[in-house]
Amino acid sequence: MDFLPIFLNIKNKPCLVIGGGEVASRKVSLLIRAGGDVTVVSPQLGSELQHLLDEGKINYQAGVYQSDLVGGQAIIIAATNDEEVNRQVSAQAQALGIPVNVVDNPDLCGFIMPSIIDRTPVQIAISTGGSSPVLARLLRARLETFIPSAYGRLATMVESFREHVKARFKETGDIRRFWEKVLEGPVVELLFAGKDKLAEQELAQAVEKGAAPDHRGEVYLVGAGPGDPDLLTFRALRLMQQADVVVYDRLVSAAILDLVRRDAEFIYAGKERNKHAIQQEDINALLARLAKEGKRVLRLKGGDPFIFGRGGEEIETLMAEGVAFQVVPGITAAAGCAAYSGIPLTHRDYVQSCTFVTGHLKDGSINLNWIALAQPSQTVVFYMGLQGVATICKELIAHGRDPKTPAALVEQGTTQNQRVHVGDLTTLAGLVEERDVKPPTLIIVGEVVELHKKLAWFAPSGEVTADYPNTK
């Protein structure tokens, strides 16, 4: 071990930084976050440090480094581009036994500044001993995805119960086993779900009983996004990897299913027009039953569960049955497909509003409020409209929308199979009929579709292609 990992308490202690540039500002920010009383010495300050000075967060001494500045400091950082100055700072600090760091020069350092994962009061420091700061940052980025931000709140809650637990259990081994079970059980999931008060109540009851709460069944209602697995949230991925059972929809891509815990049980509950693998009422009951059996149930839905995803119907049943659940929003198809198609839904030069609407109602009809949907200066996004694209275009025209209004159908948006079919209200249905279009699809109607011509950036085949019948 080349360095001894330690954590210094510098709250309200004098800290000296030599240098006024961008590198120095990054180090100053860390010292401020740790509560240090920071003085910066430099002939001039960069914009970031000047901003901190203006806010009264740092002290500033204009000029070059002088040796008499070193004494009395709790920590010193040299961040200049003058190697001789950096050597002087290092030598003088180490002679006085003051911790010193010289940026990008491990040989002159008394300590190394690590990459930090901050979940205060939980902190994780990663260091390569100065040999590869880039590698340390990459490792930190990987770990960030696996460590929920709520761990900080968890540590604070645990701290508030430490003395109560010590008083309840006399043996050290009993204390350790109690905390191990608590930190792997429902208390933590309640906290991660943002139910801090319920988590505290559960922990208080466990301390009073002298036994950690047992694992119980729960439903995770997770939005899987529009298709690209990289668009999943950190929280979604964590729950996907701890589920016992997965109930998934037709619109969940194979790439996303591959990220689910390998030994979980998979139950397909997909729906197609006039063809449902499981009726919605039966899905609701299934989720409740599996959770009551003590299983962690992942209800994985394409897009966002509360935007044409029937998530409200499902948690209504869960609440009535007294089943614990979490809801994890996902990127809805409209946001994902529009972004990957280069179609900004609310561009201020073109529209004043954006409306999301289902392409067919619960009874299978397309009996929509066409007068409202045909109003100008708005973008209308139709979910599940592939089968009814001809009717959608015809009704919009019949109710006053300009027949030449640009319209696009996005096929398998955000995935490597994405295709964008662009036309207008008179041509879009014909384009779709001519091609072997595969669901899921999304229809976008409005002047913003014109922006696809110059803003299209996502080209899974290596080339952005689309048809523009209006311009031929």
C-alpha positions as CSV (number, residue, x, y, z in Angstrom):
1,M,0.0,0.0,0.0
2,D,1.7,3.2,-1.2
3,F,-0.6,5.6,0.7
4,L,-2.5,5.4,3.9
5,P,-6.2,6.2,3.2
6,I,-7.4,8.7,5.8
7,F,-10.1,11.4,6.1
8,L,-9.1,14.7,7.4
9,N,-11.3,17.0,9.5
10,I,-10.6,20.6,8.1
11,K,-13.8,22.3,9.3
12,N,-13.1,25.9,10.1
13,K,-9.4,25.3,9.7
14,P,-7.0,27.4,7.5
15,C,-6.4,25.9,4.1
16,L,-4.0,27.4,1.6
17,V,-4.2,27.0,-2.2
18,I,-1.5,28.4,-4.4
19,G,-2.8,29.1,-7.9
20,G,-5.8,30.8,-9.4
21,G,-6.7,28.8,-12.5
22,E,-9.3,26.1,-13.3
23,V,-7.4,23.3,-11.6
24,A,-7.1,25.4,-8.4
25,S,-10.8,26.2,-8.5
26,R,-11.7,22.4,-8.5
27,K,-9.5,21.9,-5.4
28,V,-10.9,25.0,-3.7
29,S,-14.5,23.7,-4.2
30,L,-13.6,20.4,-2.5
31,L,-12.1,22.2,0.5
32,I,-15.1,24.5,0.8
33,R,-17.5,21.5,0.7
34,A,-15.4,20.0,3.6
35,G,-15.8,23.2,5.6
36,G,-12.3,24.6,5.2
37,D,-11.4,28.3,5.6
38,V,-9.7,28.7,2.3
39,T,-7.2,31.3,1.2
40,V,-6.1,31.5,-2.4
41,V,-2.7,33.0,-3.4
42,S,-2.3,34.0,-7.0
43,P,-1.5,37.1,-9.1
44,Q,-5.0,36.9,-10.5
45,L,-8.1,34.7,-10.3
46,G,-10.0,32.8,-12.9
47,S,-13.7,33.4,-13.3
48,E,-14.8,30.5,-11.0
49,L,-12.6,31.6,-8.1
50,Q,-13.6,35.3,-8.7
51,H,-17.2,34.2,-8.3
52,L,-16.4,32.4,-5.0
53,L,-14.6,35.5,-3.8
54,D,-17.5,37.7,-4.7
55,E,-19.8,35.4,-2.7
56,G,-17.5,35.6,0.3
57,K,-16.6,31.9,0.2
58,I,-12.8,32.3,0.0
59,N,-10.1,34.7,1.1
60,Y,-7.7,36.1,-1.5
61,Q,-4.2,37.3,-1.4
62,A,-3.1,38.8,-4.7
63,G,0.5,38.2,-5.7
64,V,3.1,35.4,-5.9
65,Y,3.8,32.7,-3.4
66,Q,5.9,33.7,-0.3
67,S,7.4,31.2,2.1
68,D,6.0,32.9,5.2
69,L,2.5,31.9,4.1
70,V,3.0,28.2,4.9
71,G,3.0,28.2,8.7
72,G,-0.2,27.5,10.6
73,Q,-2.0,25.9,7.7
74,A,-4.0,22.6,8.2
75,I,-3.5,21.7,4.5
76,I,-1.8,23.1,1.5
77,I,-2.4,22.6,-2.2
78,A,-0.1,23.8,-5.0
79,A,-1.9,24.2,-8.3
80,T,0.4,26.4,-10.3
81,N,2.0,25.9,-13.7
82,D,5.4,26.9,-12.3
83,E,7.3,23.7,-11.3
84,E,9.9,25.6,-9.2
85,V,7.1,27.2,-7.1
86,N,5.4,23.9,-6.6
87,R,8.7,22.4,-5.4
88,Q,9.2,25.2,-2.9
89,V,5.7,24.8,-1.6
90,S,6.1,21.1,-1.2
91,A,9.5,21.3,0.5
92,Q,8.5,24.0,3.0
93,A,5.2,22.3,3.9
94,Q,6.7,18.9,4.4
95,A,9.5,20.4,6.5
96,L,6.8,21.8,8.9
97,G,4.8,18.5,8.8
98,I,1.9,20.1,7.0
99,P,-0.1,17.8,4.5
100,V,0.6,19.1,1.0
101,N,-0.7,18.1,-2.4
102,V,1.0,19.2,-5.7
103,V,-1.5,18.7,-8.5
104,D,-0.3,16.1,-11.1
105,N,3.0,15.5,-9.4
106,P,2.8,12.5,-6.9
107,D,6.5,12.7,-6.1
108,L,6.0,16.1,-4.5
109,C,2.9,15.1,-2.6
110,G,2.5,14.4,1.1
111,F,-1.1,13.2,0.3
112,I,-3.1,12.3,-2.8
113,M,-6.5,13.9,-3.6
114,P,-8.7,10.9,-4.5
115,S,-11.8,10.8,-6.7
116,I,-14.8,11.0,-4.3
117,I,-18.2,9.5,-4.2
118,D,-20.1,11.8,-1.8
119,R,-23.1,10.5,0.0
120,T,-22.5,12.5,3.1
121,P,-22.0,11.2,5.7
122,V,-21.0,8.2,3.6
123,Q,-17.9,9.0,1.5
124,I,-15.9,6.7,-0.7
125,A,-12.5,7.7,-1.9
126,I,-10.8,6.1,-4.9
127,S,-7.1,6.6,-5.6
128,T,-4.5,5.2,-8.0
129,G,-1.7,6.8,-5.9
130,G,-1.4,9.5,-8.5
131,S,-0.4,7.1,-11.3
132,S,-3.7,7.5,-13.3
133,P,-6.2,10.1,-12.1
134,V,-8.3,9.3,-15.2
135,L,-8.7,5.7,-14.2
136,A,-9.7,6.8,-10.7
137,R,-12.4,9.0,-12.2
138,L,-13.6,6.2,-14.5
139,L,-13.9,3.8,-11.5
140,R,-15.8,6.5,-9.6
141,A,-18.2,6.9,-12.4
142,R,-18.9,3.1,-12.5
143,L,-19.5,3.0,-8.7
144,E,-21.7,6.0,-8.8
145,T,-24.3,4.0,-10.7
146,F,-24.5,1.3,-8.0
147,I,-24.6,3.5,-4.9
148,P,-28.0,5.3,-4.5
149,S,-27.9,8.8,-3.3
150,A,-30.2,7.8,-0.4
151,Y,-27.3,6.1,1.3
152,G,-26.4,9.4,2.9
153,R,-29.9,9.6,4.5
154,L,-29.6,6.0,5.5
155,A,-26.3,6.5,7.3
156,T,-27.8,9.5,9.2
157,M,-30.9,7.5,10.2
158,V,-28.7,4.6,11.4
159,E,-26.6,7.1,13.4
160,S,-29.7,8.4,15.2
161,F,-30.6,4.9,16.4
162,R,-27.1,3.6,17.3
163,E,-27.4,4.3,21.1
164,H,-30.9,2.9,21.2
165,V,-29.7,-0.3,19.6
166,K,-26.7,-0.5,22.0
167,A,-29.1,-0.2,24.9
168,R,-31.4,-2.9,23.5
169,F,-28.7,-5.5,22.8
170,K,-26.0,-6.4,25.3
171,E,-23.7,-8.5,23.1
172,T,-21.7,-7.0,20.2
173,G,-22.6,-10.0,18.0
174,D,-26.3,-9.4,18.5
175,I,-25.8,-5.7,17.6
176,R,-24.0,-6.6,14.4
177,R,-26.5,-9.2,13.3
178,F,-29.4,-6.8,14.0
179,W,-27.8,-4.1,11.8
180,E,-26.9,-6.6,9.0
181,K,-30.5,-7.7,8.8
182,V,-31.9,-4.2,8.9
183,L,-29.6,-3.0,6.2
184,E,-30.7,-5.7,3.9
185,G,-34.4,-5.5,4.6
186,P,-37.6,-3.4,4.1
187,V,-36.3,-0.4,6.2
188,V,-33.8,0.4,3.5
189,E,-36.3,0.0,0.6
190,L,-38.7,2.3,2.3
191,L,-35.9,4.9,2.6
192,F,-34.8,4.4,-1.0
193,A,-38.5,4.9,-2.1
194,G,-38.5,8.3,-0.3
195,K,-40.6,7.1,2.6
196,D,-38.3,8.3,5.3
197,K,-40.8,8.7,8.0
198,L,-42.1,5.1,7.5
199,A,-38.6,3.8,7.5
200,E,-37.9,5.5,10.8
201,Q,-41.1,4.1,12.3
202,E,-40.2,0.6,11.0
203,L,-36.7,0.8,12.5
204,A,-38.1,2.1,15.8
205,Q,-40.5,-0.8,16.1
206,A,-37.7,-3.2,15.3
207,V,-35.5,-1.8,18.1
208,E,-38.4,-2.0,20.5
209,K,-39.1,-5.6,19.6
210,G,-35.4,-6.5,19.6
211,A,-35.7,-8.1,16.1
212,A,-35.1,-6.7,12.6
213,P,-38.2,-6.8,10.3
214,D,-38.4,-9.7,8.1
215,H,-38.3,-9.4,4.3
216,R,-41.7,-8.9,2.8
217,G,-43.2,-8.9,-0.7
218,E,-43.2,-5.7,-2.7
219,V,-44.0,-4.5,-6.3
220,Y,-41.6,-2.4,-8.2
221,L,-43.5,-0.5,-10.9
222,V,-40.6,0.5,-13.2
223,G,-40.7,2.5,-16.4
224,A,-38.2,0.9,-18.8
225,G,-38.1,3.9,-21.2
226,P,-38.6,3.9,-25.0
227,G,-36.1,1.1,-25.8
228,D,-32.5,2.1,-25.4
229,P,-31.2,0.4,-22.2
230,D,-28.8,3.3,-21.6
231,L,-31.9,5.5,-20.9
232,L,-32.8,3.5,-17.7
233,T,-32.6,5.3,-14.4
234,F,-30.1,4.2,-11.8
235,R,-32.9,3.3,-9.5
236,A,-34.7,1.2,-12.2
237,L,-31.5,-0.8,-12.8
238,R,-31.0,-1.5,-9.1
239,L,-34.5,-2.8,-8.7
240,M,-34.3,-4.8,-11.9
241,Q,-31.3,-6.7,-10.5
242,Q,-32.9,-7.7,-7.2
243,A,-36.4,-8.8,-8.4
244,D,-37.6,-12.4,-7.8
245,V,-40.3,-12.2,-10.5
246,V,-40.6,-10.0,-13.6
247,V,-44.0,-9.2,-15.2
248,Y,-43.1,-7.4,-18.5
249,D,-44.9,-5.8,-21.4
250,R,-44.5,-6.3,-25.2
251,L,-42.8,-2.9,-25.5
252,V,-39.9,-3.8,-23.2
253,S,-36.9,-4.4,-25.5
254,A,-34.7,-7.6,-25.2
255,A,-31.7,-5.5,-24.4
256,I,-33.5,-4.2,-21.3
257,L,-34.7,-7.6,-20.2
258,D,-31.0,-8.8,-20.4
259,L,-30.3,-6.4,-17.5
260,V,-32.8,-8.1,-15.2
261,R,-31.6,-10.5,-12.5
262,R,-30.7,-13.7,-14.4
263,D,-32.5,-16.2,-12.1
264,A,-35.7,-14.2,-11.8
265,E,-39.0,-15.8,-13.0
266,F,-40.3,-14.0,-16.2
267,I,-44.0,-13.6,-16.9
268,Y,-45.1,-12.1,-20.2
269,A,-48.1,-9.8,-20.0
270,G,-47.9,-8.1,-23.3
271,K,-50.8,-6.5,-25.1
272,E,-51.4,-6.1,-28.8
273,R,-54.5,-4.7,-30.5
274,N,-57.3,-7.2,-29.8
275,K,-54.8,-9.7,-28.4
276,H,-53.9,-9.6,-24.7
277,A,-51.6,-12.3,-23.2
278,I,-53.2,-11.4,-19.8
279,Q,-56.2,-9.1,-19.2
280,Q,-55.4,-6.0,-17.3
281,E,-57.6,-6.9,-14.3
282,D,-55.7,-10.3,-14.1
283,I,-52.4,-8.5,-14.2
284,N,-53.4,-6.3,-11.3
285,A,-54.4,-9.4,-9.3
286,L,-51.3,-11.2,-10.3
287,L,-49.0,-8.5,-8.9
288,A,-50.8,-8.4,-5.6
289,R,-50.8,-12.2,-5.3
290,L,-47.1,-12.6,-6.0
291,A,-46.2,-9.8,-3.5
292,K,-48.3,-11.4,-0.8
293,E,-46.3,-14.6,-1.4
294,G,-43.3,-12.6,-0.2
295,K,-41.8,-12.0,-3.6
296,R,-40.1,-8.9,-5.0
297,V,-42.1,-8.3,-8.1
298,L,-40.8,-6.2,-10.9
299,R,-43.6,-4.8,-13.1
300,L,-41.6,-3.6,-16.1
301,K,-43.3,-1.3,-18.5
302,G,-42.2,0.4,-21.7
303,G,-41.9,4.2,-21.5
304,D,-43.3,5.7,-18.3
305,P,-45.9,3.7,-16.2
306,F,-48.1,6.7,-15.7
307,I,-48.3,7.9,-19.3
308,F,-50.6,5.5,-21.2
309,G,-49.0,2.7,-19.2
310,R,-52.0,1.8,-16.9
311,G,-49.7,2.2,-13.8
312,G,-52.5,4.0,-12.0
313,E,-54.8,1.0,-12.4
314,E,-52.2,-1.3,-11.1
315,I,-51.2,0.6,-7.9
316,E,-54.9,1.2,-7.2
317,T,-55.3,-2.5,-6.8
318,L,-52.1,-2.8,-4.8
319,M,-53.2,0.0,-2.4
320,A,-56.6,-1.7,-1.9
321,E,-54.8,-5.0,-1.2
322,G,-52.4,-3.4,1.3
323,V,-49.4,-4.4,-0.9
324,A,-46.1,-2.3,-0.6
325,F,-44.9,-0.9,-3.9
326,Q,-42.5,1.6,-5.4
327,V,-43.0,3.6,-8.6
328,V,-40.0,4.4,-10.7
329,P,-40.7,6.9,-13.6
330,G,-39.2,6.2,-17.0
331,I,-38.5,8.3,-20.1
332,T,-41.8,8.3,-21.9
333,A,-41.9,7.4,-25.6
334,A,-42.8,10.9,-26.7
335,A,-39.7,12.4,-25.1
336,G,-37.3,9.6,-26.1
337,C,-38.5,9.1,-29.7
338,A,-38.7,12.8,-30.4
339,A,-35.2,13.5,-29.1
340,Y,-33.7,10.6,-31.0
341,S,-35.5,11.8,-34.2
342,G,-34.3,15.4,-33.9
343,I,-37.9,16.7,-33.4
344,P,-38.1,19.2,-30.5
345,L,-41.7,18.9,-29.4
346,T,-42.0,22.4,-28.0
347,H,-39.7,24.5,-30.1
348,R,-40.9,28.1,-29.4
349,D,-40.6,29.2,-33.0
350,Y,-43.2,26.7,-34.1
351,V,-45.7,25.8,-31.3
352,Q,-47.3,27.0,-28.1
353,S,-48.3,23.7,-26.7
354,C,-47.8,19.9,-26.9
355,T,-50.5,17.3,-26.4
356,F,-50.1,13.5,-25.7
357,V,-53.0,11.4,-26.8
358,T,-53.7,7.7,-27.2
359,G,-54.2,6.4,-30.7
360,H,-57.2,4.3,-29.5
361,L,-59.4,4.3,-26.5
362,K,-60.2,1.6,-24.0
363,D,-63.1,0.3,-26.2
364,G,-60.8,0.1,-29.2
365,S,-62.3,3.1,-31.0
366,I,-60.5,6.3,-32.1
367,N,-63.3,8.6,-31.0
368,L,-61.1,11.5,-29.9
369,N,-61.7,15.2,-29.3
370,W,-60.7,16.0,-32.9
371,I,-61.7,19.7,-32.7
372,A,-59.1,20.3,-29.9
373,L,-56.5,18.1,-31.5
374,A,-56.8,20.0,-34.9
375,Q,-56.0,23.4,-33.4
376,P,-53.0,25.1,-35.0
377,S,-49.7,26.0,-33.3
378,Q,-49.5,22.8,-31.3
379,T,-47.7,19.5,-31.5
380,V,-49.8,16.4,-31.1
381,V,-48.2,13.1,-30.2
382,F,-50.2,9.9,-30.7
383,Y,-49.3,6.8,-28.8
384,M,-50.4,3.4,-30.1
385,G,-51.5,4.9,-33.4
386,L,-50.0,2.6,-36.0
387,Q,-53.2,0.8,-36.9
388,G,-55.2,4.0,-36.9
389,V,-52.8,6.3,-38.7
390,A,-55.1,6.7,-41.7
391,T,-58.1,7.7,-39.5
392,I,-55.9,10.0,-37.4
393,C,-54.7,11.9,-40.5
394,K,-58.2,12.0,-42.1
395,E,-59.9,13.3,-38.9
396,L,-57.4,16.0,-38.3
397,I,-57.9,17.3,-41.8
398,A,-61.6,17.0,-41.5
399,H,-61.6,19.1,-38.4
400,G,-59.5,21.9,-39.8
401,R,-55.9,21.0,-39.6
402,D,-54.0,22.0,-42.7
403,P,-53.5,18.9,-44.9
404,K,-49.9,19.9,-45.5
405,T,-49.1,19.9,-41.7
406,P,-45.9,17.9,-41.3
407,A,-46.3,14.5,-39.7
408,A,-43.8,11.7,-38.7
409,L,-44.1,8.1,-37.6
410,V,-41.2,7.0,-35.5
411,E,-40.6,3.2,-35.6
412,Q,-38.8,1.5,-32.8
413,G,-37.5,4.8,-31.5
414,T,-34.1,5.1,-29.6
415,T,-33.1,1.5,-30.7
416,Q,-30.7,0.3,-33.4
417,N,-33.8,-0.4,-35.5
418,Q,-35.2,3.1,-35.4
419,R,-36.7,4.5,-38.6
420,V,-38.4,7.8,-39.1
421,H,-41.1,8.1,-41.7
422,V,-41.7,11.7,-42.5
423,G,-44.6,13.2,-44.6
424,D,-47.7,15.3,-44.0
425,L,-51.3,14.5,-43.1
426,T,-52.0,13.6,-46.7
427,T,-49.1,11.2,-47.3
428,L,-48.1,9.7,-43.9
429,A,-50.7,6.9,-44.0
430,G,-49.5,5.9,-47.5
431,L,-45.9,5.8,-46.5
432,V,-46.7,3.5,-43.6
433,E,-48.8,1.2,-45.8
434,E,-46.0,0.8,-48.3
435,R,-43.4,-0.3,-45.7
436,D,-43.0,-3.1,-43.3
437,V,-43.4,-1.0,-40.1
438,K,-42.8,-2.8,-36.8
439,P,-44.2,-1.6,-33.5
440,P,-43.6,0.1,-31.2
441,T,-44.4,3.3,-33.1
442,L,-45.2,6.9,-32.3
443,I,-46.8,9.6,-34.4
444,I,-45.9,13.2,-34.2
445,V,-48.0,15.9,-35.9
446,G,-47.0,19.5,-36.1
447,E,-44.7,22.1,-37.7
448,V,-41.8,20.9,-35.4
449,V,-41.5,17.8,-37.6
450,E,-39.9,20.0,-40.3
451,L,-36.9,20.4,-37.9
452,H,-36.0,16.7,-38.4
453,K,-34.5,17.6,-41.8
454,K,-31.6,19.5,-40.1
455,L,-31.6,18.2,-36.5
456,A,-31.7,14.4,-37.1
457,W,-28.6,13.1,-35.4
458,F,-29.2,9.5,-34.4
459,A,-28.3,7.2,-37.2
460,P,-28.0,3.5,-36.1
461,S,-27.3,2.4,-39.7
462,G,-24.6,5.0,-40.1
463,E,-26.7,7.3,-42.3
464,V,-29.6,9.5,-41.4
465,T,-32.4,8.8,-43.9
466,A,-36.0,9.8,-44.2
467,D,-38.6,10.6,-46.9
468,Y,-39.9,14.1,-47.4
469,P,-42.8,13.9,-49.9
470,N,-43.5,17.6,-49.5
471,T,-40.1,18.6,-50.9
472,K,-39.9,16.3,-53.8
